[in-house]
């Protein structure tokens, strides 16, 4: 391959590459229905290729410049992000996931917004409850951006702003409830915090999906008082259970006494049953109470004669 062929290749290859990129860029701009971007890139391409026809060497240099300009005009928008585009400082639209073409030379500016769920750790906040108990509470806030335009145009830093709002809301809401409510109604308070934060951040394009209080730290004196209260409660329950057992036992004894009073022969049968159990032991000595009822003595005598 001669030096002339190499020279022609160096001249015309940039022009061909620029032409291909130019066609792709124009088609993407037309597909997006952005006539302004199509017009700018079309004018640059027409000028470059017009020069290339009359002055190929100059056209080759212009083609290289056009390639660089068009390459910087591409923006790759990931699936979990959106691009908020501004044209000369004015909002021009939202770029969806994929490859987008914008106007070069800083005419278009794109702000990338992540639409995935964010997690914010609300720092520990010292709260005075309604019953004047100081507690330290921290929480976690889960949120995502549902409107990229509002998140960019209505607030400077939506992550930091949501975090600060979570801190103030946490102190405000928990300060309106007593300590027992903080400990026993945590799920209800989480829902109240979520609803208030969601309403406050809605104008910013933010959706608060969940708020969870992680821990509630009590003063040491309050911990000791609660431990004493729990111990006293356990003692009270033990005494109640013991008293209920005594009551049930006395009720059963009273019932047995009533039945025996209505049927005196049951006493004699019980007495004989006891004697039978004792007599089964051969080495036992039976001592009868004196005096014995005559009918019992008769029954015992009958049993003795029968054994003989």
Phi, psi and omega in degrees: 000125186283167178297329179294319179296319178297321179295317178296321179297316179296332180280315190267337179299312176302325180293317180295315179298317179297322179295317179296313178298323180296317178297317179297315182297315180296317181295322179292321179294319179293320179297323178281354181063038178252091184293329181295314179295319178298322180294316181295310180293326177295319179294318179296318179294318180298319179294316182295314183287332174295318177294323182296331180291317184270324181229085185303322182294313177295322179297325178296317178296318178296326179295319176300317178296319179297321178299315180296316181297315180293324179297322179283354180269355180271142175229129177262116180258118182287164184298327184264015178229166172225149179250123177265115187262137176238132179245113184054039177087353182252139180301129181242344178154183180242131178267122179278177182298139181130198178261128180237151178248132180238170179286139183279184174063028178075008178295317177255134174239138183240129175252118181276132181238126178277126182257009176285170180285130177261151175239124181243126173272111176285122181302160181299130182242132176274122186237138172260115183288174182298329178265025172062042175250121179282127178228159177243122186233139170232161186211171176234134180244129177249127180209165176214163179269122176255347177223104185295324182295313179296321181297333181267320188270340186258346181211143184288314180222097187291333179290310180295319181295318178295322178296314179295321178295323177297322179295312182293321179294321179299313180294320184293313185287315182292333177291348179267002183234155179279166184299318180300324179291323178298325183275327187259339184239046184294319181296321178295320179292324176300319180292322177296315179298317180299315183295317181293318178294321180295319178294322182288327183267355180302319177295347178264004182077024183251135176246113178273114185267334183198144172227129182229124172283123184280313184209153176233110182265128181257156174296154181300321179297322179291323177297317179294320179296320179292326177294318177296320179296319179294321179294318178296324178294320177295318177297319180297318180294321178297317179294321179295317179296318178297317179296321178296323177295316177299320180296316179295321179296317179295324178295320178294320178295319178296323178294318179296319179296322180294319179294318180294325178292326180282333180227088183300332182296337179296329177294317179295320179296322178294321179296315180294321178298321177295318178298321180296320179293322180290321183292341179292341176272117186291331182267017184269145174249121185262126177248119181269140175291144180246133356275153174266146175299141185297323181293328177290319178298320178297319180293322178294317179299319178297321179293324181293314179298322181296322179293326179289000000 
